[in-house]
Amino acid sequence: MNHSLHSADRATHLKVVVMALVASLAVAALGIATRSHVDYTQTAHVIKAGKPIVMTNSNAMMVR
């Protein structure tokens, strides 16, 4: 029974490395499986300019 990684033998180190590798592969597989399958094609939408308007936040006169 190894209570510290400093005093652990080679087999214990190997077990820790293998478990870390398995856990990281499981997280990566879960992330790939749960991502949304959205089509990322880019389309351009044309927006035509409308009538110009003036927006102010006070009742002061606006000088142009």
PDB file of N, H, CA, C and O in Angstrom:
ATOM      1  N   MET A   1       0.840  -1.164   0.000  1.00  0.00           N
ATOM      2  CA  MET A   1       0.000   0.000   0.000  1.00  0.00           C
ATOM      3  C   MET A   1       0.894   1.238   0.000  1.00  0.00           C
ATOM      4  O   MET A   1       1.690   1.437   0.917  1.00  0.00           O
ATOM      5  N   ASN A   2       0.756   2.066  -1.032  1.00  0.00           N
ATOM      6  H   ASN A   2       0.109   1.904  -1.777  1.00  0.00           H
ATOM      7  CA  ASN A   2       1.567   3.267  -1.158  1.00  0.00           C
ATOM      8  C   ASN A   2       0.715   4.481  -0.797  1.00  0.00           C
ATOM      9  O   ASN A   2      -0.318   4.740  -1.415  1.00  0.00           O
ATOM     10  N   HIS A   3       1.161   5.206   0.197  1.00  0.00           N
ATOM     11  H   HIS A   3       2.000   4.995   0.698  1.00  0.00           H
ATOM     12  CA  HIS A   3       0.422   6.377   0.641  1.00  0.00           C
ATOM     13  C   HIS A   3       0.947   7.661   0.007  1.00  0.00           C
ATOM     14  O   HIS A   3       0.347   8.721   0.191  1.00  0.00           O
ATOM     15  N   SER A   4       2.029   7.595  -0.721  1.00  0.00           N
ATOM     16  H   SER A   4       2.516   6.734  -0.871  1.00  0.00           H
ATOM     17  CA  SER A   4       2.613   8.769  -1.349  1.00  0.00           C
ATOM     18  C   SER A   4       3.172   8.378  -2.714  1.00  0.00           C
ATOM     19  O   SER A   4       3.661   7.264  -2.897  1.00  0.00           O
ATOM     20  N   LEU A   5       3.097   9.295  -3.662  1.00  0.00           N
ATOM     21  H   LEU A   5       2.700  10.200  -3.513  1.00  0.00           H
ATOM     22  CA  LEU A   5       3.673   9.005  -4.971  1.00  0.00           C
ATOM     23  C   LEU A   5       5.195   9.015  -4.938  1.00  0.00           C
ATOM     24  O   LEU A   5       5.842   8.430  -5.806  1.00  0.00           O
ATOM     25  N   HIS A   6       5.768   9.680  -3.936  1.00  0.00           N
ATOM     26  H   HIS A   6       5.242  10.155  -3.231  1.00  0.00           H
ATOM     27  CA  HIS A   6       7.232   9.706  -3.833  1.00  0.00           C
ATOM     28  C   HIS A   6       7.791   8.337  -3.474  1.00  0.00           C
ATOM     29  O   HIS A   6       8.874   7.970  -3.931  1.00  0.00           O
ATOM     30  N   SER A   7       7.067   7.585  -2.667  1.00  0.00           N
ATOM     31  H   SER A   7       6.187   7.883  -2.296  1.00  0.00           H
ATOM     32  CA  SER A   7       7.558   6.270  -2.262  1.00  0.00           C
ATOM     33  C   SER A   7       6.920   5.137  -3.059  1.00  0.00           C
ATOM     34  O   SER A   7       7.157   3.964  -2.771  1.00  0.00           O
ATOM     35  N   ALA A   8       6.112   5.484  -4.060  1.00  0.00           N
ATOM     36  H   ALA A   8       5.920   6.437  -4.293  1.00  0.00           H
ATOM     37  CA  ALA A   8       5.420   4.457  -4.838  1.00  0.00           C
ATOM     38  C   ALA A   8       6.379   3.757  -5.788  1.00  0.00           C
ATOM     39  O   ALA A   8       7.390   4.321  -6.207  1.00  0.00           O
ATOM     40  N   ASP A   9       6.044   2.533  -6.114  1.00  0.00           N
ATOM     41  H   ASP A   9       5.222   2.076  -5.773  1.00  0.00           H
ATOM     42  CA  ASP A   9       6.895   1.783  -7.036  1.00  0.00           C
ATOM     43  C   ASP A   9       6.468   2.053  -8.483  1.00  0.00           C
ATOM     44  O   ASP A   9       5.536   2.813  -8.745  1.00  0.00           O
ATOM     45  N   ARG A  10       7.163   1.421  -9.392  1.00  0.00           N
ATOM     46  H   ARG A  10       7.921   0.803  -9.179  1.00  0.00           H
ATOM     47  CA  ARG A  10       6.937   1.679 -10.814  1.00  0.00           C
ATOM     48  C   ARG A  10       5.526   1.278 -11.250  1.00  0.00           C
ATOM     49  O   ARG A  10       4.920   1.973 -12.066  1.00  0.00           O
ATOM     50  N   ALA A  11       5.004   0.199 -10.738  1.00  0.00           N
ATOM     51  H   ALA A  11       5.497  -0.366 -10.076  1.00  0.00           H
ATOM     52  CA  ALA A  11       3.672  -0.270 -11.109  1.00  0.00           C
ATOM     53  C   ALA A  11       2.601   0.738 -10.703  1.00  0.00           C
ATOM     54  O   ALA A  11       1.641   0.952 -11.443  1.00  0.00           O
ATOM     55  N   THR A  12       2.757   1.355  -9.541  1.00  0.00           N
ATOM     56  H   THR A  12       3.537   1.181  -8.940  1.00  0.00           H
ATOM     57  CA  THR A  12       1.786   2.349  -9.085  1.00  0.00           C
ATOM     58  C   THR A  12       1.824   3.579  -9.978  1.00  0.00           C
ATOM     59  O   THR A  12       0.775   4.121 -10.326  1.00  0.00           O
ATOM     60  N   HIS A  13       3.003   4.022 -10.348  1.00  0.00           N
ATOM     61  H   HIS A  13       3.855   3.582 -10.065  1.00  0.00           H
ATOM     62  CA  HIS A  13       3.132   5.152 -11.267  1.00  0.00           C
ATOM     63  C   HIS A  13       2.471   4.829 -12.613  1.00  0.00           C
ATOM     64  O   HIS A  13       1.791   5.674 -13.195  1.00  0.00           O
ATOM     65  N   LEU A  14       2.672   3.630 -13.088  1.00  0.00           N
ATOM     66  H   LEU A  14       3.225   2.944 -12.616  1.00  0.00           H
ATOM     67  CA  LEU A  14       2.072   3.218 -14.343  1.00  0.00           C
ATOM     68  C   LEU A  14       0.547   3.205 -14.247  1.00  0.00           C
ATOM     69  O   LEU A  14      -0.134   3.621 -15.185  1.00  0.00           O
ATOM     70  N   LYS A  15       0.007   2.734 -13.128  1.00  0.00           N
ATOM     71  H   LYS A  15       0.560   2.397 -12.366  1.00  0.00           H
ATOM     72  CA  LYS A  15      -1.437   2.735 -12.931  1.00  0.00           C
ATOM     73  C   LYS A  15      -1.996   4.153 -12.939  1.00  0.00           C
ATOM     74  O   LYS A  15      -3.054   4.396 -13.518  1.00  0.00           O
ATOM     75  N   VAL A  16      -1.300   5.087 -12.304  1.00  0.00           N
ATOM     76  H   VAL A  16      -0.440   4.890 -11.833  1.00  0.00           H
ATOM     77  CA  VAL A  16      -1.753   6.478 -12.265  1.00  0.00           C
ATOM     78  C   VAL A  16      -1.745   7.075 -13.670  1.00  0.00           C
ATOM     79  O   VAL A  16      -2.694   7.759 -14.054  1.00  0.00           O
ATOM     80  N   VAL A  17      -0.703   6.830 -14.425  1.00  0.00           N
ATOM     81  H   VAL A  17       0.068   6.275 -14.113  1.00  0.00           H
ATOM     82  CA  VAL A  17      -0.605   7.371 -15.784  1.00  0.00           C
ATOM     83  C   VAL A  17      -1.688   6.776 -16.682  1.00  0.00           C
ATOM     84  O   VAL A  17      -2.302   7.498 -17.467  1.00  0.00           O
ATOM     85  N   VAL A  18      -1.928   5.483 -16.576  1.00  0.00           N
ATOM     86  H   VAL A  18      -1.429   4.897 -15.938  1.00  0.00           H
ATOM     87  CA  VAL A  18      -2.949   4.828 -17.393  1.00  0.00           C
ATOM     88  C   VAL A  18      -4.331   5.352 -17.031  1.00  0.00           C
ATOM     89  O   VAL A  18      -5.140   5.601 -17.925  1.00  0.00           O
ATOM     90  N   MET A  19      -4.621   5.525 -15.758  1.00  0.00           N
ATOM     91  H   MET A  19      -3.963   5.323 -15.033  1.00  0.00           H
ATOM     92  CA  MET A  19      -5.928   6.043 -15.339  1.00  0.00           C
ATOM     93  C   MET A  19      -6.123   7.487 -15.814  1.00  0.00           C
ATOM     94  O   MET A  19      -7.228   7.860 -16.206  1.00  0.00           O
ATOM     95  N   ALA A  20      -5.078   8.291 -15.783  1.00  0.00           N
ATOM     96  H   ALA A  20      -4.180   7.988 -15.464  1.00  0.00           H
ATOM     97  CA  ALA A  20      -5.178   9.663 -16.281  1.00  0.00           C
ATOM     98  C   ALA A  20      -5.430   9.674 -17.780  1.00  0.00           C
ATOM     99  O   ALA A  20      -6.216  10.485 -18.271  1.00  0.00           O
ATOM    100  N   LEU A  21      -4.778   8.793 -18.503  1.00  0.00           N
ATOM    101  H   LEU A  21      -4.139   8.135 -18.104  1.00  0.00           H
ATOM    102  CA  LEU A  21      -4.987   8.694 -19.944  1.00  0.00           C
ATOM    103  C   LEU A  21      -6.412   8.246 -20.277  1.00  0.00           C
ATOM    104  O   LEU A  21      -7.044   8.801 -21.176  1.00  0.00           O
ATOM    105  N   VAL A  22      -6.908   7.260 -19.563  1.00  0.00           N
ATOM    106  H   VAL A  22      -6.395   6.810 -18.833  1.00  0.00           H
ATOM    107  CA  VAL A  22      -8.275   6.771 -19.784  1.00  0.00           C
ATOM    108  C   VAL A  22      -9.282   7.868 -19.462  1.00  0.00           C
ATOM    109  O   VAL A  22     -10.247   8.053 -20.204  1.00  0.00           O
ATOM    110  N   ALA A  23      -9.076   8.591 -18.377  1.00  0.00           N
ATOM    111  H   ALA A  23      -8.292   8.441 -17.775  1.00  0.00           H
ATOM    112  CA  ALA A  23      -9.996   9.665 -17.989  1.00  0.00           C
ATOM    113  C   ALA A  23      -9.985  10.784 -19.026  1.00  0.00           C
ATOM    114  O   ALA A  23     -11.043  11.312 -19.369  1.00  0.00           O
ATOM    115  N   SER A  24      -8.814  11.154 -19.529  1.00  0.00           N
ATOM    116  H   SER A  24      -7.955  10.725 -19.251  1.00  0.00           H
ATOM    117  CA  SER A  24      -8.753  12.223 -20.529  1.00  0.00           C
ATOM    118  C   SER A  24      -9.397  11.793 -21.845  1.00  0.00           C
ATOM    119  O   SER A  24     -10.038  12.609 -22.508  1.00  0.00           O
ATOM    120  N   LEU A  25      -9.241  10.545 -22.229  1.00  0.00           N
ATOM    121  H   LEU A  25      -8.720   9.882 -21.691  1.00  0.00           H
ATOM    122  CA  LEU A  25      -9.905  10.048 -23.436  1.00  0.00           C
ATOM    123  C   LEU A  25     -11.421  10.018 -23.253  1.00  0.00           C
ATOM    124  O   LEU A  25     -12.164  10.305 -24.192  1.00  0.00           O
ATOM    125  N   ALA A  26     -11.881   9.674 -22.059  1.00  0.00           N
ATOM    126  H   ALA A  26     -11.277   9.440 -21.297  1.00  0.00           H
ATOM    127  CA  ALA A  26     -13.318   9.653 -21.793  1.00  0.00           C
ATOM    128  C   ALA A  26     -13.897  11.064 -21.865  1.00  0.00           C
ATOM    129  O   ALA A  26     -14.981  11.255 -22.417  1.00  0.00           O
ATOM    130  N   VAL A  27     -13.199  12.043 -21.322  1.00  0.00           N
ATOM    131  H   VAL A  27     -12.319  11.888 -20.874  1.00  0.00           H
ATOM    132  CA  VAL A  27     -13.672  13.431 -21.376  1.00  0.00           C
ATOM    133  C   VAL A  27     -13.683  13.929 -22.818  1.00  0.00           C
ATOM    134  O   VAL A  27     -14.629  14.602 -23.228  1.00  0.00           O
ATOM    135  N   ALA A  28     -12.660  13.615 -23.585  1.00  0.00           N
ATOM    136  H   ALA A  28     -11.891  13.069 -23.252  1.00  0.00           H
ATOM    137  CA  ALA A  28     -12.613  14.034 -24.988  1.00  0.00           C
ATOM    138  C   ALA A  28     -13.724  13.370 -25.791  1.00  0.00           C
ATOM    139  O   ALA A  28     -14.356  14.031 -26.615  1.00  0.00           O
ATOM    140  N   ALA A  29     -13.978  12.092 -25.576  1.00  0.00           N
ATOM    141  H   ALA A  29     -13.465  11.555 -24.907  1.00  0.00           H
ATOM    142  CA  ALA A  29     -15.035  11.386 -26.294  1.00  0.00           C
ATOM    143  C   ALA A  29     -16.404  11.948 -25.916  1.00  0.00           C
ATOM    144  O   ALA A  29     -17.271  12.095 -26.778  1.00  0.00           O
ATOM    145  N   LEU A  30     -16.601  12.259 -24.658  1.00  0.00           N
ATOM    146  H   LEU A  30     -15.897  12.140 -23.959  1.00  0.00           H
ATOM    147  CA  LEU A  30     -17.865  12.845 -24.223  1.00  0.00           C
ATOM    148  C   LEU A  30     -18.069  14.220 -24.855  1.00  0.00           C
ATOM    149  O   LEU A  30     -19.179  14.548 -25.276  1.00  0.00           O
ATOM    150  N   GLY A  31     -17.026  15.012 -24.924  1.00  0.00           N
ATOM    151  H   GLY A  31     -16.125  14.745 -24.582  1.00  0.00           H
ATOM    152  CA  GLY A  31     -17.127  16.326 -25.543  1.00  0.00           C
ATOM    153  C   GLY A  31     -17.436  16.260 -27.021  1.00  0.00           C
ATOM    154  O   GLY A  31     -18.227  17.057 -27.525  1.00  0.00           O
ATOM    155  N   ILE A  32     -16.831  15.331 -27.718  1.00  0.00           N
ATOM    156  H   ILE A  32     -16.189  14.683 -27.309  1.00  0.00           H
ATOM    157  CA  ILE A  32     -17.092  15.173 -29.150  1.00  0.00           C
ATOM    158  C   ILE A  32     -18.506  14.644 -29.377  1.00  0.00           C
ATOM    159  O   ILE A  32     -19.180  15.063 -30.317  1.00  0.00           O
ATOM    160  N   ALA A  33     -18.954  13.736 -28.530  1.00  0.00           N
ATOM    161  H   ALA A  33     -18.406  13.396 -27.766  1.00  0.00           H
ATOM    162  CA  ALA A  33     -20.277  13.143 -28.706  1.00  0.00           C
ATOM    163  C   ALA A  33     -21.401  14.124 -28.391  1.00  0.00           C
ATOM    164  O   ALA A  33     -22.478  14.026 -28.979  1.00  0.00           O
ATOM    165  N   THR A  34     -21.180  15.059 -27.486  1.00  0.00           N
ATOM    166  H   THR A  34     -20.305  15.138 -27.008  1.00  0.00           H
ATOM    167  CA  THR A  34     -22.258  15.956 -27.073  1.00  0.00           C
ATOM    168  C   THR A  34     -22.257  17.290 -27.797  1.00  0.00           C
ATOM    169  O   THR A  34     -23.134  18.119 -27.554  1.00  0.00           O
ATOM    170  N   ARG A  35     -21.299  17.514 -28.673  1.00  0.00           N
ATOM    171  H   ARG A  35     -20.587  16.840 -28.870  1.00  0.00           H
ATOM    172  CA  ARG A  35     -21.310  18.802 -29.371  1.00  0.00           C
ATOM    173  C   ARG A  35     -22.502  18.850 -30.315  1.00  0.00           C
ATOM    174  O   ARG A  35     -22.976  17.818 -30.791  1.00  0.00           O
ATOM    175  N   SER A  36     -22.969  20.038 -30.573  1.00  0.00           N
ATOM    176  H   SER A  36     -22.584  20.876 -30.186  1.00  0.00           H
ATOM    177  CA  SER A  36     -24.126  20.188 -31.443  1.00  0.00           C
ATOM    178  C   SER A  36     -23.693  20.003 -32.890  1.00  0.00           C
ATOM    179  O   SER A  36     -22.603  20.421 -33.281  1.00  0.00           O
ATOM    180  N   HIS A  37     -24.541  19.386 -33.668  1.00  0.00           N
ATOM    181  H   HIS A  37     -25.426  19.047 -33.351  1.00  0.00           H
ATOM    182  CA  HIS A  37     -24.239  19.138 -35.070  1.00  0.00           C
ATOM    183  C   HIS A  37     -24.877  20.236 -35.916  1.00  0.00           C
ATOM    184  O   HIS A  37     -25.796  19.985 -36.696  1.00  0.00           O
ATOM    185  N   VAL A  38     -24.378  21.440 -35.750  1.00  0.00           N
ATOM    186  H   VAL A  38     -23.631  21.644 -35.117  1.00  0.00           H
ATOM    187  CA  VAL A  38     -24.902  22.595 -36.459  1.00  0.00           C
ATOM    188  C   VAL A  38     -24.089  22.791 -37.725  1.00  0.00           C
ATOM    189  O   VAL A  38     -22.869  22.627 -37.727  1.00  0.00           O
ATOM    190  N   ASP A  39     -24.774  23.141 -38.796  1.00  0.00           N
ATOM    191  H   ASP A  39     -25.765  23.274 -38.795  1.00  0.00           H
ATOM    192  CA  ASP A  39     -24.094  23.413 -40.056  1.00  0.00           C
ATOM    193  C   ASP A  39     -23.457  24.802 -39.957  1.00  0.00           C
ATOM    194  O   ASP A  39     -24.164  25.792 -39.773  1.00  0.00           O
ATOM    195  N   TYR A  40     -22.153  24.881 -40.077  1.00  0.00           N
ATOM    196  H   TYR A  40     -21.579  24.077 -40.226  1.00  0.00           H
ATOM    197  CA  TYR A  40     -21.447  26.139 -39.886  1.00  0.00           C
ATOM    198  C   TYR A  40     -21.169  26.862 -41.204  1.00  0.00           C
ATOM    199  O   TYR A  40     -20.205  27.623 -41.293  1.00  0.00           O
ATOM    200  N   THR A  41     -21.986  26.641 -42.217  1.00  0.00           N
ATOM    201  H   THR A  41     -22.769  26.023 -42.145  1.00  0.00           H
ATOM    202  CA  THR A  41     -21.781  27.360 -43.474  1.00  0.00           C
ATOM    203  C   THR A  41     -22.155  28.816 -43.278  1.00  0.00           C
ATOM    204  O   THR A  41     -23.089  29.137 -42.544  1.00  0.00           O
ATOM    205  N   GLN A  42     -21.428  29.678 -43.931  1.00  0.00           N
ATOM    206  H   GLN A  42     -20.669  29.417 -44.527  1.00  0.00           H
ATOM    207  CA  GLN A  42     -21.653  31.106 -43.780  1.00  0.00           C
ATOM    208  C   GLN A  42     -22.508  31.614 -44.929  1.00  0.00           C
ATOM    209  O   GLN A  42     -22.239  31.338 -46.098  1.00  0.00           O
ATOM    210  N   THR A  43     -23.542  32.361 -44.573  1.00  0.00           N
ATOM    211  H   THR A  43     -23.761  32.585 -43.623  1.00  0.00           H
ATOM    212  CA  THR A  43     -24.396  32.970 -45.580  1.00  0.00           C
ATOM    213  C   THR A  43     -24.476  34.452 -45.298  1.00  0.00           C
ATOM    214  O   THR A  43     -24.467  34.882 -44.144  1.00  0.00           O
ATOM    215  N   ALA A  44     -24.554  35.229 -46.363  1.00  0.00           N
ATOM    216  H   ALA A  44     -24.561  34.880 -47.300  1.00  0.00           H
ATOM    217  CA  ALA A  44     -24.629  36.681 -46.226  1.00  0.00           C
ATOM    218  C   ALA A  44     -26.085  37.115 -46.362  1.00  0.00           C
ATOM    219  O   ALA A  44     -26.770  36.725 -47.307  1.00  0.00           O
ATOM    220  N   HIS A  45     -26.550  37.917 -45.421  1.00  0.00           N
ATOM    221  H   HIS A  45     -25.994  38.234 -44.653  1.00  0.00           H
ATOM    222  CA  HIS A  45     -27.890  38.468 -45.475  1.00  0.00           C
ATOM    223  C   HIS A  45     -27.769  39.939 -45.823  1.00  0.00           C
ATOM    224  O   HIS A  45     -27.031  40.680 -45.174  1.00  0.00           O
ATOM    225  N   VAL A  46     -28.496  40.361 -46.852  1.00  0.00           N
ATOM    226  H   VAL A  46     -29.095  39.759 -47.379  1.00  0.00           H
ATOM    227  CA  VAL A  46     -28.442  41.747 -47.301  1.00  0.00           C
ATOM    228  C   VAL A  46     -29.477  42.550 -46.530  1.00  0.00           C
ATOM    229  O   VAL A  46     -30.657  42.201 -46.504  1.00  0.00           O
ATOM    230  N   ILE A  47     -29.023  43.631 -45.901  1.00  0.00           N
ATOM    231  H   ILE A  47     -28.064  43.914 -45.923  1.00  0.00           H
ATOM    232  CA  ILE A  47     -29.910  44.522 -45.174  1.00  0.00           C
ATOM    233  C   ILE A  47     -29.848  45.875 -45.857  1.00  0.00           C
ATOM    234  O   ILE A  47     -28.788  46.495 -45.940  1.00  0.00           O
ATOM    235  N   LYS A  48     -31.000  46.330 -46.347  1.00  0.00           N
ATOM    236  H   LYS A  48     -31.861  45.827 -46.279  1.00  0.00           H
ATOM    237  CA  LYS A  48     -31.043  47.622 -47.036  1.00  0.00           C
ATOM    238  C   LYS A  48     -31.294  48.720 -46.013  1.00  0.00           C
ATOM    239  O   LYS A  48     -32.044  48.548 -45.052  1.00  0.00           O
ATOM    240  N   ALA A  49     -30.638  49.862 -46.252  1.00  0.00           N
ATOM    241  H   ALA A  49     -30.028  50.002 -47.033  1.00  0.00           H
ATOM    242  CA  ALA A  49     -30.802  51.000 -45.361  1.00  0.00           C
ATOM    243  C   ALA A  49     -32.193  51.594 -45.534  1.00  0.00           C
ATOM    244  O   ALA A  49     -32.700  51.722 -46.649  1.00  0.00           O
ATOM    245  N   GLY A  50     -32.782  51.944 -44.430  1.00  0.00           N
ATOM    246  H   GLY A  50     -32.370  51.840 -43.525  1.00  0.00           H
ATOM    247  CA  GLY A  50     -34.107  52.549 -44.459  1.00  0.00           C
ATOM    248  C   GLY A  50     -34.015  54.060 -44.360  1.00  0.00           C
ATOM    249  O   GLY A  50     -32.975  54.652 -44.650  1.00  0.00           O
ATOM    250  N   LYS A  51     -35.096  54.667 -43.953  1.00  0.00           N
ATOM    251  H   LYS A  51     -35.940  54.186 -43.717  1.00  0.00           H
ATOM    252  CA  LYS A  51     -35.171  56.107 -43.807  1.00  0.00           C
ATOM    253  C   LYS A  51     -34.322  56.536 -42.610  1.00  0.00           C
ATOM    254  O   LYS A  51     -34.423  55.924 -41.547  1.00  0.00           O
ATOM    255  N   PRO A  52     -33.477  57.584 -42.753  1.00  0.00           N
ATOM    256  CA  PRO A  52     -32.645  58.004 -41.625  1.00  0.00           C
ATOM    257  C   PRO A  52     -33.499  58.597 -40.501  1.00  0.00           C
ATOM    258  O   PRO A  52     -34.485  59.287 -40.759  1.00  0.00           O
ATOM    259  N   ILE A  53     -33.114  58.324 -39.270  1.00  0.00           N
ATOM    260  H   ILE A  53     -32.313  57.763 -39.061  1.00  0.00           H
ATOM    261  CA  ILE A  53     -33.812  58.864 -38.111  1.00  0.00           C
ATOM    262  C   ILE A  53     -32.799  59.486 -37.178  1.00  0.00           C
ATOM    263  O   ILE A  53     -31.603  59.206 -37.259  1.00  0.00           O
ATOM    264  N   VAL A  54     -33.294  60.343 -36.282  1.00  0.00           N
ATOM    265  H   VAL A  54     -34.265  60.572 -36.216  1.00  0.00           H
ATOM    266  CA  VAL A  54     -32.430  60.983 -35.288  1.00  0.00           C
ATOM    267  C   VAL A  54     -32.903  60.537 -33.921  1.00  0.00           C
ATOM    268  O   VAL A  54     -34.089  60.627 -33.603  1.00  0.00           O
ATOM    269  N   MET A  55     -31.974  60.056 -33.115  1.00  0.00           N
ATOM    270  H   MET A  55     -31.010  59.983 -33.373  1.00  0.00           H
ATOM    271  CA  MET A  55     -32.320  59.628 -31.761  1.00  0.00           C
ATOM    272  C   MET A  55     -31.513  60.456 -30.773  1.00  0.00           C
ATOM    273  O   MET A  55     -30.293  60.562 -30.892  1.00  0.00           O
ATOM    274  N   THR A  56     -32.191  61.036 -29.810  1.00  0.00           N
ATOM    275  H   THR A  56     -33.182  60.950 -29.713  1.00  0.00           H
ATOM    276  CA  THR A  56     -31.515  61.796 -28.762  1.00  0.00           C
ATOM    277  C   THR A  56     -32.021  61.317 -27.420  1.00  0.00           C
ATOM    278  O   THR A  56     -33.039  60.631 -27.336  1.00  0.00           O
ATOM    279  N   ASN A  57     -31.302  61.684 -26.366  1.00  0.00           N
ATOM    280  H   ASN A  57     -30.474  62.242 -26.434  1.00  0.00           H
ATOM    281  CA  ASN A  57     -31.730  61.292 -25.037  1.00  0.00           C
ATOM    282  C   ASN A  57     -32.140  62.504 -24.201  1.00  0.00           C
ATOM    283  O   ASN A  57     -32.310  62.387 -22.987  1.00  0.00           O
ATOM    284  N   SER A  58     -32.300  63.662 -24.835  1.00  0.00           N
ATOM    285  H   SER A  58     -32.162  63.757 -25.821  1.00  0.00           H
ATOM    286  CA  SER A  58     -32.747  64.844 -24.109  1.00  0.00           C
ATOM    287  C   SER A  58     -33.642  65.668 -25.015  1.00  0.00           C
ATOM    288  O   SER A  58     -33.787  65.362 -26.198  1.00  0.00           O
ATOM    289  N   ASN A  59     -34.240  66.709 -24.466  1.00  0.00           N
ATOM    290  H   ASN A  59     -34.122  66.958 -23.505  1.00  0.00           H
ATOM    291  CA  ASN A  59     -35.120  67.581 -25.243  1.00  0.00           C
ATOM    292  C   ASN A  59     -34.369  68.792 -25.799  1.00  0.00           C
ATOM    293  O   ASN A  59     -34.998  69.719 -26.310  1.00  0.00           O
ATOM    294  N   ALA A  60     -33.063  68.800 -25.711  1.00  0.00           N
ATOM    295  H   ALA A  60     -32.553  68.047 -25.296  1.00  0.00           H
ATOM    296  CA  ALA A  60     -32.277  69.929 -26.209  1.00  0.00           C
ATOM    297  C   ALA A  60     -32.333  69.967 -27.732  1.00  0.00           C
ATOM    298  O   ALA A  60     -32.551  68.945 -28.381  1.00  0.00           O
ATOM    299  N   MET A  61     -32.137  71.138 -28.284  1.00  0.00           N
ATOM    300  H   MET A  61     -31.960  71.969 -27.756  1.00  0.00           H
ATOM    301  CA  MET A  61     -32.164  71.289 -29.741  1.00  0.00           C
ATOM    302  C   MET A  61     -30.924  70.652 -30.355  1.00  0.00           C
ATOM    303  O   MET A  61     -29.838  70.672 -29.775  1.00  0.00           O
ATOM    304  N   MET A  62     -31.109  70.107 -31.502  1.00  0.00           N
ATOM    305  H   MET A  62     -31.991  70.091 -31.973  1.00  0.00           H
ATOM    306  CA  MET A  62     -29.998  69.470 -32.194  1.00  0.00           C
ATOM    307  C   MET A  62     -29.607  70.354 -33.363  1.00  0.00           C
ATOM    308  O   MET A  62     -30.446  70.716 -34.188  1.00  0.00           O
ATOM    309  N   VAL A  63     -28.333  70.699 -33.428  1.00  0.00           N
ATOM    310  H   VAL A  63     -27.652  70.405 -32.757  1.00  0.00           H
ATOM    311  CA  VAL A  63     -27.855  71.558 -34.487  1.00  0.00           C
ATOM    312  C   VAL A  63     -27.077  70.689 -35.470  1.00  0.00           C
ATOM    313  O   VAL A  63     -26.188  69.925 -35.094  1.00  0.00           O
ATOM    314  N   ARG A  64     -27.441  70.835 -36.739  1.00  0.00           N
ATOM    315  H   ARG A  64     -28.163  71.456 -37.044  1.00  0.00           H
ATOM    316  CA  ARG A  64     -26.727  70.072 -37.772  1.00  0.00           C
ATOM    317  C   ARG A  64     -25.859  70.950 -38.585  1.00  0.00           C
ATOM    318  O   ARG A  64     -25.184  70.476 -39.499  1.00  0.00           O
TER     319      ARG A  64
END
